[in-house]
Amino acid sequence: MSHDVVSGLVAVTVVTVATLAIGYWGLRFSRTTSDFFVASRTVRPRLNASAISGEYLSAASFLGVAGLVLAFGAEMLWYPIGWTAGYLMLLVLVAAPLRRSGAYTLPDFAEARLGRRVRAMCSVLVVAIGWLYLLPQFQGAGITLHAAVGLPEWVGPAIVGLVVLANVSAGGMRSITFVQAFQYWLKLTALLVPAVVVLVVWFGDGAPGVPEADGAWSIPLAGGGWEGLYTTYSLIIATFLGTMGLPHVVVRFYTNPDGRGARRTTVVVLALLGLFYLLPPVFGALGRVYGGDLVTAGRSDVLVLELPGVMLSGLAGELLTGLVTAGAFAAFLSTSSGLVIAVGGVLAQDVTSRLWPRRGMDGIVAFRAGAALAVLVPLAVAILLPHVGVARAVGLAFAVAASTFCPLLVLGIWWRRLTDVGALAGLLAGGLGCGAAVIWVLADGTGDGVGAVLLSQPAAWSVPLAFLTMVVVSLATSARVPGNTRRFMVRLHTPESIDLDRGPG
C-alpha cells in the first residue's frame, strides 16, 4: 500500500471519527423536538456563523471552483463571487424578518403567510432542491476516495450517507451545529496550509507559467458573444438570489435567538466565506501550470487533491495530500448534514409523522424517519447515475432555489398584496421552467444553439418569469389576500425589543 493511500485513509478516518465524536458530545444538549429542528433558537452569532459557513462550503466550493478555474479560466470565479454575494442579499432582504416569523422551516413560513396549499408546494420544492444539492456531495465523496485511496466510487457516498444519518438522527440541529463549526475551520486549514506551501514552491521554481498566461484566461466573459454574456449574467442571478432559497441555509436563521442575532450572524458569515474563497483560485491558477493533464483526462475536479503531490515529493507531499483529503471529506459531511436536517425536517412534518399517526410517532421519531428518507434517495441516485460535474450540479440547485423560494420570500416579506394563488402560480412557473433545464442537463446537457444556452443556465429567464407570474396573478386575485396579512407583516418587520402592545421598552 503506497504512502499516498495510507495518508488518504488516515485523513478520512480521522475526520469521520472526529465528526461522530463531536456529534455524540453535542447529543447531550439535544432533548426536545425544538432542539432537533432549530436548536431551540439559542445558537449565538459566532457559533452559528461558523456552522453556516461549514455547511455552505460544499463539494463545489472545496473541489469544484479550483477545477473550473483550471478547465475554463478566471470567468469561473463568478461562482465564488456569487455564492458570497448571495449572503449580502440574504442579509438585506430576508435574514431578520425570516427569524421573526417564528417558523421552523420554509413550508412553515409559507403556511403562516399564505396557507396550507402553498405549504404543500414548498414542501415538495424543499425536498427536490435538497436532493439535487445532496447529489454532488455524495458524488464528490466518491471522487475523493477514489482519487486518494483507490476505492470504488460508490464507497464514498455510502460512508458519507451513513455518518451523516448517524449524527443527524442522534442529535439533530443542536448536535450538528458543533460539528459544522468544527468542519469550517478544518476546511479552511486544509486549503490554507497547502496553498501557502505550493505558492512557496511555485516562487522557488521561478514563478513559471501563470504571469505569461494568455489574456483571454484572465478576463471574465472571455467566451465572448451573447452566449458568454448571457451565461455569466444568468449565473450571477442564480448565485446572488439562490442563496436565500436554499433550505439548509434558510433553516439556520431560525436557530438565532432574534432578528438582530440573524443579521450579526450573516455579517460574520460574509467575512468567513470571503476568507475561504481566496484559496480555491490559487489551486486553479497553479493547476494551469502543473496540472494540465487533469483537464485532458476529464479529472479537473480532483485538482485540489492532487496538486500538492504533483508539486512536492516525499513526506511533505503526502502530508499535504492527506490534509486536503480531510478537508474535502469534511466538506461533504458538513453540507450533507445541513441538507439532511432541512429535508428531514420537512419530511417529518409533512410525510413521516402522518404515515403512522396512531402508533405514537412523536416528533423526534418522525424526524429520524424523515432524515433516513432524505439520505437514501439521493444516495441511490449518486451511485446509479453517471458523474455530473460537482459545481455544475450545485449551480442548478441554486437556479431552482432562485426561481422558486427567492420570489416567494422577497414578495412574501415585502409585498402585502401577494396571494396564495399568485404564489402557487409563480412557484409552478419558476419550478417547472427551471426543472426542465435540470432534467435536460442531468440527462444529456450537450447541444448547440439558443435552446441549449438557455437551458444550461436558466436563471436569467426563470427568475423573472417567477416574479412576474406571482405579481400578475396576485393582482388578478386580489380578493384572496389573507386576512391576517397586515398583522403578520408587522410581526416580520418589528424588532423584538419593541412590545407591539406596550411600545418600545
NORCOR-V133686 format. One record per residue. RES is the residue in one letter. PHI is phi in whole degrees, 0 to 359 (NA if undefined). PSI is psi in radians with two decimals (NA if undefined). D_FIRST is the distance of its C-alpha to the first C-alpha in whole Angstrom. Layout:
# NORCOR-V133686
res & phi & psi & d_first
RES & PHI & PSI & D_FIRST
RES & PHI & PSI & D_FIRST
This chain:
# NORCOR-V133686
res & phi & psi & d_first
M & NA & 2.22 & 0
S & 289 & 2.84 & 4
H & 295 & -0.61 & 7
D & 297 & -0.72 & 8
V & 295 & -0.74 & 7
V & 299 & -0.79 & 7
S & 297 & -0.65 & 10
G & 294 & -0.77 & 11
L & 297 & -0.75 & 11
V & 298 & -0.76 & 13
A & 299 & -0.85 & 15
V & 296 & -0.70 & 16
T & 295 & -0.77 & 16
V & 297 & -0.79 & 19
V & 297 & -0.74 & 21
T & 297 & -0.82 & 21
V & 295 & -0.76 & 22
A & 297 & -0.72 & 24
T & 299 & -0.82 & 26
L & 293 & -0.66 & 27
A & 293 & -0.79 & 28
I & 294 & -0.70 & 30
G & 298 & -0.70 & 32
Y & 293 & -0.67 & 32
W & 297 & -0.70 & 34
G & 289 & -0.31 & 36
L & 301 & -0.54 & 37
R & 293 & -0.27 & 40
F & 267 & -0.11 & 42
S & 258 & 1.91 & 42
R & 231 & -0.45 & 45
T & 242 & 2.92 & 47
T & 299 & -0.66 & 47
S & 296 & -0.61 & 47
D & 300 & -0.75 & 44
F & 291 & -0.67 & 42
F & 275 & -0.85 & 44
V & 222 & 0.44 & 44
A & 52 & 0.61 & 44
S & 55 & 0.39 & 47
R & 56 & 0.76 & 48
T & 233 & 0.28 & 47
V & 277 & 2.19 & 44
R & 283 & 2.73 & 45
P & 304 & -0.79 & 45
R & 293 & -0.76 & 42
L & 295 & -0.76 & 40
N & 295 & -0.66 & 41
A & 296 & -0.73 & 40
S & 296 & -0.71 & 37
A & 293 & -0.75 & 36
I & 298 & -0.80 & 38
S & 298 & -0.67 & 36
G & 298 & -0.76 & 32
E & 281 & -0.48 & 33
Y & 284 & -0.60 & 35
L & 279 & 1.59 & 32
S & 265 & -2.91 & 30
A & 303 & -0.64 & 27
A & 297 & -0.65 & 30
S & 286 & -0.79 & 30
F & 285 & -0.72 & 27
L & 252 & -0.73 & 25
G & 292 & -0.72 & 28
V & 298 & -0.84 & 31
A & 299 & -0.72 & 29
G & 295 & -0.68 & 28
L & 292 & -0.73 & 31
V & 297 & -0.70 & 32
L & 300 & -0.80 & 30
A & 278 & -0.64 & 31
F & 237 & -0.21 & 35
G & 100 & -2.99 & 36
A & 292 & -0.31 & 38
E & 298 & -0.38 & 40
M & 287 & -0.16 & 37
L & 292 & -0.16 & 38
W & 296 & -0.44 & 40
Y & 298 & -1.04 & 38
P & 295 & -0.56 & 37
I & 298 & -0.81 & 41
G & 293 & -0.70 & 42
W & 296 & -0.60 & 39
T & 284 & -0.81 & 41
A & 296 & -0.44 & 44
G & 302 & -0.57 & 44
Y & 289 & -0.48 & 44
L & 294 & -0.74 & 47
M & 298 & -0.71 & 49
L & 298 & -0.73 & 48
L & 297 & -0.80 & 49
V & 287 & -0.70 & 53
L & 255 & -0.48 & 53
V & 232 & -0.70 & 52
A & 308 & -1.04 & 50
A & 292 & -0.83 & 53
P & 300 & -0.66 & 55
L & 295 & -0.70 & 52
R & 296 & -0.66 & 52
R & 288 & -0.25 & 55
S & 295 & -0.42 & 55
G & 79 & 0.11 & 54
A & 278 & 2.77 & 52
Y & 272 & -0.63 & 49
T & 221 & 3.00 & 47
L & 300 & -0.76 & 48
P & 300 & -0.60 & 50
D & 299 & -0.78 & 52
F & 299 & -0.78 & 53
A & 299 & -0.71 & 54
E & 293 & -0.76 & 56
A & 296 & -0.59 & 58
R & 274 & -0.64 & 59
L & 225 & -0.14 & 60
G & 110 & 3.07 & 60
R & 288 & -0.52 & 58
R & 295 & -0.70 & 57
V & 291 & -0.63 & 56
R & 302 & -0.79 & 53
A & 300 & -0.77 & 52
M & 297 & -0.73 & 51
C & 295 & -0.63 & 49
S & 298 & -0.75 & 47
V & 298 & -0.74 & 46
L & 292 & -0.69 & 46
V & 301 & -0.80 & 43
V & 295 & -0.76 & 41
A & 296 & -0.82 & 41
I & 295 & -0.74 & 40
G & 299 & -0.78 & 38
W & 294 & -0.70 & 36
L & 297 & -0.64 & 36
Y & 282 & -0.55 & 34
L & 291 & -0.54 & 32
L & 306 & -0.91 & 30
P & 292 & -0.42 & 29
Q & 295 & -0.80 & 27
F & 293 & -0.72 & 25
Q & 295 & -0.69 & 25
G & 297 & -0.65 & 23
A & 296 & -0.69 & 21
G & 295 & -0.73 & 20
I & 298 & -0.76 & 19
T & 296 & -0.86 & 17
L & 293 & -0.59 & 15
H & 292 & -0.73 & 14
A & 288 & -0.68 & 14
A & 274 & -0.57 & 12
V & 238 & -0.36 & 10
G & 87 & 0.20 & 11
L & 284 & 2.71 & 13
P & 303 & 2.62 & 16
E & 291 & -0.24 & 19
W & 280 & -0.29 & 21
V & 291 & -0.75 & 18
G & 302 & -0.92 & 19
P & 303 & -0.67 & 23
A & 296 & -0.75 & 23
I & 294 & -0.84 & 21
V & 299 & -0.78 & 24
G & 300 & -0.77 & 26
L & 291 & -0.75 & 26
V & 295 & -0.79 & 26
V & 297 & -0.77 & 28
L & 296 & -0.68 & 31
A & 296 & -0.80 & 30
N & 292 & -0.82 & 31
V & 295 & -0.74 & 34
S & 293 & -0.56 & 35
A & 285 & -0.81 & 35
G & 231 & -0.10 & 37
G & 62 & -2.64 & 38
M & 298 & -0.70 & 39
R & 302 & -0.83 & 40
S & 290 & -0.75 & 36
I & 294 & -0.47 & 34
T & 303 & -0.82 & 36
F & 294 & -0.69 & 35
V & 297 & -0.83 & 31
Q & 290 & -0.58 & 32
A & 297 & -0.78 & 34
F & 300 & -0.72 & 30
Q & 289 & -0.50 & 28
Y & 299 & -0.88 & 31
W & 291 & -0.53 & 30
L & 294 & -0.79 & 26
K & 296 & -0.72 & 27
L & 299 & -0.80 & 29
T & 296 & -0.69 & 27
A & 293 & -0.38 & 24
L & 261 & -0.63 & 26
L & 294 & -0.85 & 28
V & 298 & -0.91 & 26
P & 299 & -0.62 & 24
A & 298 & -0.76 & 27
V & 298 & -0.77 & 29
V & 295 & -0.83 & 26
V & 291 & -0.51 & 26
L & 294 & -0.70 & 29
V & 298 & -0.75 & 30
V & 297 & -0.74 & 27
W & 298 & -0.78 & 29
F & 296 & -0.64 & 33
G & 296 & -0.48 & 31
D & 278 & 0.02 & 31
G & 92 & 0.30 & 34
A & 51 & 1.02 & 34
P & 283 & 2.66 & 34
G & 87 & -1.09 & 34
V & 298 & -0.82 & 35
P & 297 & -0.47 & 39
E & 267 & 0.10 & 40
A & 298 & 2.60 & 38
D & 295 & 2.68 & 41
G & 297 & -0.48 & 44
A & 299 & -0.60 & 43
W & 291 & -0.59 & 39
S & 271 & 0.02 & 41
I & 247 & 2.07 & 44
P & 303 & 2.69 & 44
L & 65 & 0.50 & 45
A & 294 & -0.33 & 44
G & 297 & -0.52 & 44
G & 75 & 2.93 & 48
G & 71 & 3.09 & 51
W & 292 & -0.52 & 51
E & 297 & -0.76 & 48
G & 295 & -0.74 & 46
L & 295 & -0.80 & 49
Y & 298 & -0.83 & 49
T & 300 & -0.77 & 45
T & 295 & -0.84 & 45
Y & 290 & -0.54 & 48
S & 293 & -0.68 & 47
L & 296 & -0.71 & 43
I & 299 & -0.79 & 45
I & 299 & -0.78 & 47
A & 297 & -0.79 & 44
T & 282 & -0.63 & 42
F & 294 & -0.73 & 45
L & 261 & -0.32 & 47
G & 286 & -0.48 & 44
T & 303 & -0.76 & 43
M & 291 & -0.23 & 46
G & 255 & 0.06 & 45
L & 281 & 2.14 & 42
P & 302 & -0.70 & 42
H & 285 & -0.34 & 39
V & 279 & -0.84 & 41
V & 296 & -0.70 & 44
V & 298 & -0.45 & 44
R & 296 & -0.53 & 42
F & 285 & -0.26 & 46
Y & 284 & -0.22 & 47
T & 273 & -0.19 & 46
N & 289 & 2.63 & 48
P & 296 & -0.57 & 51
D & 200 & 3.12 & 53
G & 296 & -0.65 & 53
R & 298 & -0.73 & 54
G & 297 & -0.63 & 50
A & 296 & -0.73 & 49
R & 294 & -0.77 & 50
R & 297 & -0.70 & 49
T & 301 & -0.78 & 45
T & 296 & -0.67 & 45
V & 297 & -0.77 & 46
V & 295 & -0.68 & 43
V & 301 & -0.75 & 41
L & 303 & -0.73 & 42
A & 294 & -0.77 & 41
L & 293 & -0.70 & 38
L & 292 & -0.74 & 37
G & 300 & -0.69 & 39
L & 296 & -0.79 & 37
F & 295 & -0.76 & 33
Y & 286 & -0.04 & 34
L & 289 & -0.34 & 35
L & 269 & -0.81 & 31
P & 304 & -0.66 & 30
P & 298 & -0.48 & 32
V & 298 & -0.80 & 31
F & 295 & -0.71 & 27
G & 297 & -0.75 & 29
A & 294 & -0.80 & 31
L & 291 & -0.48 & 29
G & 297 & -0.50 & 27
R & 289 & -0.27 & 30
V & 265 & -0.77 & 29
Y & 250 & -0.23 & 26
G & 234 & 0.52 & 24
G & 300 & -0.50 & 27
D & 296 & -0.45 & 25
L & 294 & -0.61 & 23
V & 293 & -0.78 & 27
T & 301 & -0.66 & 27
A & 275 & -0.01 & 24
G & 70 & 0.54 & 26
R & 237 & 0.59 & 23
S & 296 & -0.43 & 25
D & 294 & -0.31 & 24
V & 261 & 0.21 & 21
L & 305 & -0.84 & 22
V & 302 & -0.62 & 22
L & 285 & -0.54 & 18
E & 256 & -0.36 & 18
L & 300 & -0.77 & 21
P & 302 & -0.71 & 19
G & 291 & -0.53 & 16
V & 288 & -0.68 & 19
M & 272 & -0.39 & 21
L & 231 & 2.46 & 20
S & 254 & 2.88 & 17
G & 78 & -2.71 & 15
L & 298 & -0.67 & 15
A & 299 & -0.80 & 18
G & 297 & -0.69 & 16
E & 293 & -0.73 & 13
L & 294 & -0.74 & 16
L & 292 & -0.65 & 18
T & 298 & -0.72 & 16
G & 297 & -0.67 & 15
L & 293 & -0.80 & 19
V & 291 & -0.55 & 20
T & 297 & -0.73 & 17
A & 298 & -0.75 & 19
G & 296 & -0.73 & 22
A & 298 & -0.76 & 22
F & 293 & -0.61 & 21
A & 297 & -0.62 & 24
A & 298 & -0.77 & 26
F & 294 & -0.72 & 25
L & 292 & -0.77 & 26
S & 290 & -0.81 & 29
T & 293 & -0.72 & 31
S & 299 & -0.66 & 30
S & 299 & -0.80 & 32
G & 297 & -0.71 & 35
L & 294 & -0.71 & 35
V & 293 & -0.66 & 35
I & 301 & -0.84 & 38
A & 293 & -0.86 & 40
V & 290 & -0.74 & 40
G & 298 & -0.64 & 39
G & 296 & -0.73 & 43
V & 292 & -0.76 & 45
L & 297 & -0.63 & 44
A & 295 & -0.72 & 45
Q & 286 & -0.63 & 48
D & 249 & -0.17 & 49
V & 231 & -1.21 & 47
T & 294 & -0.58 & 45
S & 289 & -0.25 & 48
R & 261 & -0.20 & 51
L & 285 & -0.60 & 49
W & 231 & 0.98 & 50
P & 296 & -0.36 & 53
R & 259 & 0.10 & 55
R & 254 & 0.24 & 52
G & 75 & 0.48 & 51
M & 290 & 1.88 & 48
D & 281 & 3.13 & 49
G & 299 & -0.68 & 47
I & 289 & -0.73 & 44
V & 296 & -0.75 & 43
A & 298 & -0.68 & 44
F & 298 & -0.76 & 42
R & 296 & -0.69 & 39
A & 295 & -0.71 & 40
G & 296 & -0.68 & 40
A & 296 & -0.70 & 37
A & 298 & -0.77 & 35
L & 294 & -0.65 & 37
A & 297 & -0.55 & 36
V & 275 & -0.78 & 32
L & 292 & -0.67 & 32
V & 294 & -0.97 & 34
P & 293 & -0.47 & 32
L & 298 & -0.78 & 29
A & 296 & -0.72 & 30
V & 295 & -0.73 & 31
A & 298 & -0.61 & 28
I & 282 & -0.61 & 26
L & 271 & -0.58 & 29
L & 277 & 2.60 & 30
P & 300 & 2.75 & 29
H & 296 & 2.31 & 27
V & 249 & 2.43 & 30
G & 310 & 2.31 & 30
V & 301 & -0.94 & 29
A & 294 & -0.57 & 32
R & 294 & -0.76 & 34
A & 296 & -0.72 & 34
V & 295 & -0.69 & 34
G & 301 & -0.64 & 37
L & 293 & -0.69 & 39
A & 299 & -0.71 & 39
F & 297 & -0.72 & 41
A & 296 & -0.73 & 43
V & 295 & -0.76 & 44
A & 298 & -0.73 & 44
A & 294 & -0.52 & 47
S & 273 & -0.10 & 49
T & 232 & -1.23 & 49
F & 287 & -0.54 & 49
C & 300 & -0.91 & 50
P & 299 & -0.68 & 53
L & 297 & -0.78 & 54
L & 290 & -0.82 & 53
V & 297 & -0.85 & 55
L & 287 & -0.64 & 58
G & 294 & -0.53 & 58
I & 272 & -0.60 & 58
W & 246 & -0.11 & 60
W & 232 & 1.97 & 62
R & 290 & -0.34 & 65
R & 271 & 0.06 & 66
L & 295 & 2.33 & 63
T & 246 & 2.91 & 63
D & 296 & -0.71 & 61
V & 294 & -0.73 & 62
G & 297 & -0.75 & 61
A & 297 & -0.78 & 58
L & 298 & -0.74 & 57
A & 297 & -0.74 & 58
G & 293 & -0.70 & 56
L & 297 & -0.70 & 53
L & 293 & -0.78 & 53
A & 298 & -0.89 & 54
G & 291 & -0.72 & 51
G & 292 & -0.78 & 49
L & 290 & -0.70 & 50
G & 297 & -0.87 & 50
C & 289 & -0.60 & 46
G & 298 & -0.65 & 45
A & 298 & -0.69 & 46
A & 295 & -0.70 & 44
V & 298 & -0.81 & 41
I & 299 & -0.72 & 41
W & 297 & -0.77 & 42
V & 294 & -0.77 & 39
L & 292 & -0.57 & 36
A & 282 & -0.70 & 38
D & 212 & -1.16 & 38
G & 76 & 0.28 & 39
T & 240 & 2.76 & 40
G & 145 & 2.91 & 43
D & 241 & 2.95 & 46
G & 97 & 3.10 & 49
V & 297 & -0.77 & 51
G & 302 & -0.77 & 49
A & 296 & -0.70 & 46
V & 295 & -0.78 & 46
L & 294 & -0.61 & 48
L & 281 & -0.53 & 45
S & 291 & -0.52 & 42
Q & 222 & 1.51 & 44
P & 277 & -0.23 & 46
A & 300 & -0.56 & 47
A & 297 & -0.44 & 50
W & 250 & -0.50 & 52
S & 284 & -0.60 & 51
V & 292 & -0.90 & 51
P & 301 & -0.62 & 55
L & 299 & -0.76 & 56
A & 294 & -0.80 & 55
F & 300 & -0.85 & 57
L & 297 & -0.73 & 60
T & 297 & -0.78 & 60
M & 300 & -0.75 & 59
V & 291 & -0.87 & 62
V & 297 & -0.82 & 65
V & 292 & -0.64 & 64
S & 296 & -0.73 & 65
L & 296 & -0.59 & 68
A & 283 & -0.30 & 69
T & 237 & 0.74 & 69
S & 300 & -0.41 & 70
A & 291 & -0.23 & 71
R & 263 & 0.19 & 68
V & 299 & 2.18 & 67
P & 303 & 2.54 & 66
G & 294 & -0.42 & 69
N & 266 & 0.21 & 67
T & 300 & -0.83 & 65
R & 300 & -0.80 & 67
R & 296 & -0.73 & 67
F & 293 & -0.68 & 63
M & 294 & -0.68 & 63
V & 299 & -0.72 & 65
R & 298 & -0.70 & 62
L & 295 & -0.59 & 59
H & 251 & 0.15 & 61
T & 256 & 2.13 & 62
P & 302 & 2.58 & 60
E & 297 & -0.38 & 60
S & 289 & -0.21 & 62
I & 256 & 2.08 & 65
D & 280 & 2.06 & 67
L & 298 & -0.39 & 68
D & 271 & -0.53 & 71
R & 247 & -0.16 & 72
G & 88 & -3.04 & 71
P & 300 & 2.55 & 69
G & 169 & NA & 68
